[in-house]
Amino acid sequence: MSRINKPELVSAVSTAVDLPRTKVDRVLDALIAEIERATEAGATVSIAKFGVFDLRPSAARMGRNPRTGEAVEILASAKLRFRPAKRAR
């Protein structure tokens, strides 16, 4: 499985829609920022045929320092979750 990084993605989209890479880069940054803003405000972001972004709470728990074995408290947090849309076959 190969990977594609942001500059490669921007270049590919730029070619596909015939827009300068700088504009596509700004649009991608704005999209990511808006997804972050909306999910932090408690909204679920759903993009048809792509997927759904939302925040999921993670409860506080006790963990262990792998180096010393000492108990460590892991604070509660919220994690961004992405669920891909189902593929039509």
Secondary structure, DSSP 8 states (H G I E B T S, - for coil): -----HHHHHHHHHHHHT--HHHHHHHHHHHHHHHHHHHHTT--EEETTTEEEEEEEE--EEEE-TTT--EEEE--EEEEEEEE-----
